[in-house]
Structure formats: structure tokens, C-alpha cells
């Protein structure tokens, strides 16, 4: 019975220690993208808001497991481009990003107040690009098949949920052993080229009209709205670059706090259980 009681106390103590290793994170900042409607990798010109929350599990004082969800908005507009202004395309999309990975501090944050960190992992994200038509009405782009998806040269409609490779880094400022302020830049290399609904070449105008309707033709090329004499390009004219997948990224400030504060007086702030290694 004594051994059983000691075992229960030890299990409870280890559970408390485990809770001490769990940190909650909150994030706020901006989101942006790089693709066929915005060639610059980093720019604040067309940034949207981003917020997120997550968890960090402290394996060691320098290595963490991380899981978080981030909500952001990305957008792009040819009117801000010197190269592709004639297309007159634009889009915006909300993004829901679910990320799992590892985070590594370059220094021990219990010994240094300011610590750089890096991270990497895998993300699953959902997007749904839209634009405003000539009347100012919101139009979702994926159902239109603006490049002939669904019928043209074997092109399939793209999925609105995809994978990305997340990586990045930042700085942590320790306010205490339990609370840290964070600056983070996190990039996402996606597995899709349709985050902005632009990827390859123009479908034949007549075929696009026959199969996907007039609105698909109107949205696929909008240079005629500039009243500059532009006409719908001939079939297979380059519309985007399929060799380069789209990117998106989050930049901002956050805070992390330990779910259960560490006990005072233990090495590194960790509680000593005093339990025997073998109670039997």
C-alpha cells in the first residue's frame, strides 16, 4: 500500500512537472504573400492582418515542440506592378494555417534575457481567393476555372486546402521564467501555385466561354477594363509562372506564458519531486 501511495504521488508530481513544460502563445501582426500578383518576397505594401494562438512544449531549456493556428489575409493587385499592370488582375484571400513543428533557442532563455530562435515543421492551410468584379461585387475565383480548370488541356480545379513548409525565426525577451515577449517572422513555402488563382496560361477564350461561362472570361483577363485597347490574349499566352509556387508569411509580436508557473527554488525553476526511481 505504501508503495502504491508513493507511486500515485510521483505520477501526480510528474503530471504537474509536465504542465509546467507547457506554454500558451498568442500572436498578432501582419500577413503577406509572394506570387504572380506580387513578385516581392517581403513588402508591407499589400499586407493584411494576422492573429494566432498556440502551444509550446518544453522538451529541454532550448528545444520546444510547437503547435499553433494562425488566421491571416493576403492580397495582390496588378495595378501596383510595373510588369503586369496590363492584366489588371487582383485577388484577396483569408488563410487559416495549422502548424506543427519544433522550435530551437540558440541560447538558454533561463540564462539570457534576449534569445534568438529558429523553427521549422509542416503546415496545412485553407484559402479561398476572391476578387471584386467590375460592379464591385465579391466573386470567388476557384469555381470559375479562370485558366480552364475542369476542361482545358487536362487542367484540374485546384484544392482550397494544401500543405506548406513553414520555417523562420525571431527573438524572445524574457520578462520572467514564465512570461516571454516574442518577435517572429514565419515563412510558408506552399505546394500550390493558385493561392492567387494565377498559374500558367490563358485558356482559349471561346472554349472558356462555352465551358465556364461569361464571368470566367471577364475575370480571366481584365485589361479591357483599363480602357487602353487591351483584348483577351490568344490561347496559351503566358498568364503566370507555374514553375514557381506561391509563398505567404506572418510577421509580428507575441507573448508566451507558462500554463502552470514553475516552483521557486528548484534548479532552472523546475520542481524536485523527491520520488524514488523505483518504488518496488
Residue pairs with C-beta under 8 A, 6 or more apart in sequence:
3 279
3 280
6 275
6 276
6 279
7 279
9 275
10 273
10 275
10 276
10 279
13 271
13 273
13 275
14 273
14 275
16 260
16 271
17 270
17 271
17 273
19 259
19 260
20 258
20 259
20 260
20 261
20 262
20 263
20 270
20 271
21 57
21 58
21 59
22 55
22 56
22 57
22 58
22 258
22 259
22 260
23 55
23 56
23 57
23 58
23 64
23 256
23 257
23 258
23 259
24 53
24 54
24 55
24 56
24 256
24 257
24 259
25 52
25 53
25 54
25 55
25 56
25 66
25 68
25 182
25 254
25 255
25 256
26 52
26 53
26 254
26 255
26 256
27 50
27 51
27 52
27 53
27 54
27 68
27 70
27 182
27 184
27 250
27 252
27 253
27 254
28 50
28 51
28 52
28 252
28 253
28 254
29 49
29 50
29 184
29 250
29 251
29 252
29 253
29 254
30 44
30 47
30 48
30 49
30 50
30 72
30 250
30 251
30 252
31 47
31 48
31 49
31 50
31 70
31 72
31 73
31 74
31 95
31 248
31 249
31 250
31 251
32 38
32 42
32 43
32 44
32 46
32 47
32 48
32 74
32 248
32 249
32 251
33 74
33 75
33 76
33 195
33 196
33 246
33 247
33 248
33 249
34 40
34 41
34 246
34 247
34 248
34 249
35 76
35 193
35 195
35 196
35 198
35 244
35 246
35 247
36 76
36 84
36 193
36 196
36 198
36 199
36 239
36 240
36 241
36 246
37 76
37 77
37 78
37 81
37 84
37 89
37 90
37 91
37 196
37 198
38 45
38 46
38 76
38 80
38 81
38 196
39 81
39 83
41 247
42 249
45 80
46 74
46 75
46 76
46 77
46 80
48 72
48 73
48 74
48 75
48 92
49 72
49 73
50 70
50 71
50 72
50 73
50 250
50 251
50 252
51 70
51 71
51 72
52 68
52 69
52 70
52 71
52 97
52 250
52 254
53 68
53 69
54 66
54 67
54 68
54 69
54 99
55 66
55 67
55 68
56 64
56 65
56 66
56 103
56 256
57 64
57 65
57 66
58 64
59 65
61 105
61 108
61 109
61 110
61 268
62 104
62 105
62 106
62 107
62 108
62 109
63 102
63 103
63 104
63 105
64 102
64 103
64 104
64 105
65 100
65 101
65 102
65 103
66 99
66 100
66 101
66 102
66 103
66 119
66 121
67 99
67 100
68 98
68 99
69 96
69 97
69 98
69 99
70 95
70 96
70 97
70 99
70 250
71 94
71 95
71 96
71 97
72 94
72 95
72 97
72 248
72 250
73 92
73 93
73 94
73 95
74 92
74 93
74 95
74 127
74 195
74 248
75 90
75 91
75 92
75 93
76 90
76 91
76 92
76 196
77 89
77 90
78 84
78 85
78 86
78 87
78 88
78 89
78 90
79 85
79 88
79 90
86 223
86 226
86 228
86 230
87 221
87 222
87 223
87 239
88 221
88 222
88 223
88 225
88 226
88 230
89 131
89 198
89 221
89 222
90 131
90 132
91 129
91 130
91 131
91 141
91 196
91 197
91 198
92 129
92 130
92 131
93 127
93 128
93 129
93 130
93 195
93 196
94 127
94 128
95 125
95 126
95 127
95 248
96 125
96 126
97 123
97 124
97 125
97 164
97 166
97 188
97 250
98 123
98 124
98 125
99 121
99 122
99 123
99 166
99 186
100 121
100 122
100 123
101 119
101 120
101 121
101 122
101 166
102 119
102 120
102 121
103 117
103 118
103 119
104 117
104 118
104 119
105 115
105 116
105 117
105 172
106 115
106 116
106 117
106 118
107 115
107 116
108 115
109 115
109 172
109 174
109 180
110 174
110 177
110 268
110 269
112 174
113 173
113 174
114 171
114 172
114 173
114 174
115 171
115 172
115 174
116 169
116 170
116 171
116 172
117 169
117 170
117 171
117 172
118 167
118 168
118 169
119 166
119 167
119 168
119 169
119 186
120 165
120 166
120 167
121 166
121 167
122 163
122 164
122 165
122 166
123 163
123 164
123 165
123 166
123 188
124 161
124 162
124 163
124 164
125 161
125 162
125 163
125 164
125 188
125 190
125 248
126 160
126 161
127 160
127 162
127 195
128 140
128 142
128 160
129 140
129 141
129 142
129 194
129 195
129 196
129 197
130 138
130 139
130 140
130 141
131 138
131 139
131 141
131 197
131 219
132 138
132 139
133 139
133 215
133 218
133 219
134 218
134 222
134 225
139 215
139 219
141 197
141 219
142 157
142 158
142 160
142 194
142 197
144 212
144 213
144 215
144 216
144 219
144 220
145 151
145 152
145 155
145 157
145 208
145 211
145 212
145 216
146 197
146 203
146 208
146 212
146 216
146 219
146 220
147 155
147 198
147 199
147 200
147 201
147 202
147 203
147 220
147 239
148 155
148 203
148 204
148 207
148 208
148 211
148 212
149 155
149 156
149 157
149 158
150 156
150 157
150 211
150 212
151 207
151 211
151 212
152 203
152 204
152 207
152 208
152 211
153 203
155 200
158 192
158 194
159 192
162 190
162 191
162 192
163 190
163 191
164 188
164 189
164 190
164 191
164 248
165 188
165 189
166 186
166 187
166 188
167 186
167 187
167 189
168 184
168 185
168 186
168 187
168 249
169 184
169 185
170 182
170 183
170 184
170 185
171 182
171 183
172 180
172 181
172 182
172 256
173 180
173 181
173 182
174 180
175 181
177 258
177 261
177 262
177 269
178 257
178 258
178 261
178 262
179 255
179 256
179 257
179 258
180 255
180 256
180 257
181 253
181 254
181 255
182 253
182 254
182 255
182 256
183 252
183 253
183 254
184 250
184 251
184 252
184 253
184 254
185 249
185 250
185 251
186 249
186 250
186 251
187 247
187 249
188 247
188 248
188 249
188 250
189 245
189 247
190 245
190 246
190 247
190 248
191 245
192 245
192 246
193 199
193 200
193 240
193 241
193 242
193 244
193 245
193 246
194 246
195 246
195 248
196 246
198 239
198 240
199 239
199 240
199 241
199 242
200 238
200 239
200 240
200 242
201 235
201 236
201 237
201 238
201 239
201 240
202 220
202 221
202 232
202 233
202 234
202 235
202 236
202 237
202 239
203 220
203 235
204 235
205 217
205 232
205 235
207 235
208 216
208 217
208 220
209 216
209 217
217 232
220 232
220 239
221 230
221 232
221 233
221 239
223 230
223 231
224 230
224 231
224 232
233 239
262 269
262 270
262 271
263 269
263 270
263 271
266 272
